[in-house]
């Protein structure tokens, strides 16, 4: 199976260890998707979020997590059997990863698991020279979070897309307007704490550059589920623009840049980031 992995890493032009680690994560993510496909996971769930954009729509940034949502609510959904399939697939391709479901001590709509392994051990599997992993702490861990919403907001639409590596297989994922609705919701209502999620703003610019339509009905349901919209009618585009205008006033864009920089290759993409830039592109391109 080493030849297959070498073919997958050949897609990347890694110039440093950060880029190699990001490429490794992405290869593991794609093999994990194959494991989920084999278990029938996509009969019940759709893939969404930044990693879905990265893998299927060439979003020019790396993404850490695998985010999914059930098509229909099911509080009894068993994640464990699908994780076993992911474990088997990773082992088959030579990745000695541990997969552990996070058992929560409170009711939650989100089920979580973590794929973990030693960074150096797995980088050596994909690079042609051990010299290229010098400088990495031998105890450093690679970690990929897998989450699934078992009580999803309604009215998302879906596409089926295909990957050819490591073998041809299919993945059900949210269509672009529904993906954009989820990103707008995150941009407006994600709790930042002490750290602005620059990734949300980077993805927002990508959407406006490529596919600026929003599934407004699905966005409304997301907002109702989080108690951010209590009006009977669906939210309108003009109301979204006003909310975004207020949100941009609150953002420390220098901090947002620091968040996204490790995940992109061209930092010049961030040169224009400020409130005026985001206000202007929202007015011009969010239609």
Residue, then its C-alpha position, 0 to 999 in steps of 0.5 A: x500500500x506504500x505506492x498508493x500513499x506515495x501517489x497521494x503525497x505526490x499531489x503536494x509540493x511540501x516545502x517545510x515540516x508544517x506543510x508536510x504535517x498538513x498534507x499528512x493530515x489530509x491523507x489520513x482524512x481521505x482514508x478515514x472518509x473511505x472507511x466511513x464509506x465502507x461502513x455505509x455511514x453516508x447512507x445516514x450522514x452528510x459531510x460539511x465544513x472546511x475539510x469538505x470544501x478543501x477536499x471536494x472544492x479545492x479550498x486553498x487552505x488546510x483544515x483540521x477536523x471532519x464534520x458531519x451531520x445526520x440527514x435525519x435526527x437520531x439520538x440513538x445513532x451509534x458512531x462506534x461501528x463506523x469508527x471501527x471501519x475507519x480504524x481498519x482502513x487506516x491500519x490497512x494503509x499502514x497508519x498506526x492510529x488510535x481512534x477513541x470516541x469521546x463519551x460526554x457526561x451531559x446531553x449533547x447533539x454532537x458526538x465526537x471522536x479523535x484520530x491520534x498518532x505519532x507525527x514523526x512515525x507517520x511522516x516517515x511513511x510519506x517522505x523520501x528522506x528522514x532528514x526532512x522530519x528533523x526538528x519535529x519533537x518525537x513525542x508530537x501527536x497528530x490529532x484529527x477530530x471527527x464530529x457528527x450532529x445527531x440532531x441536525x437543522x432541517x432543509x439542507x440539500x446534498x450532493x454526491x461527490x467522488x474521490x479516486x484515491x486511495x481507491x474510487x469511492x463516494x461521499x455524500x456532502x452538503x451542497x454549496x448553498x447549504x455549506x455556505x449557510x453553515x459558514x454564515x451561521x458560524x461567522x455570525x454566532x460562533x463563540x470566539x472566546x479569546x481567539x477569533x476564528x480567522x478560518x471562518x473569514x477566509x472561507x467567507x471570502x472563498x464563498x463570495x469568490x466562487x458561489x455566493x448563494x445561500x440556502x436561506x431556509x437551512x440557515x434560518x433553521x440553524x439559527x432557530x436551533x441555536x435560539x438566534x432567530x425567533x421570528x416565524x418568517x425565514x431570514x432575508x438577505x438584507x437582514x444577514x448583511x446587517x448582522x454581518x456589518x455589526x459582526x465585522x465591527x467586533x473583529x480584531x482582524x490582526x488576530x484573525x490573520x494569525x489564526x489562519x496563517x498556519x493553514x494557507x500557502x499564500x499569506x498575501x491573501x490576507x493583506x486587505x483584511x479589515x472591516x472596510x474590506x469585508x463590508x465592501x465585498x459583502x455589499x458587492x458580492x453577497x447576492 
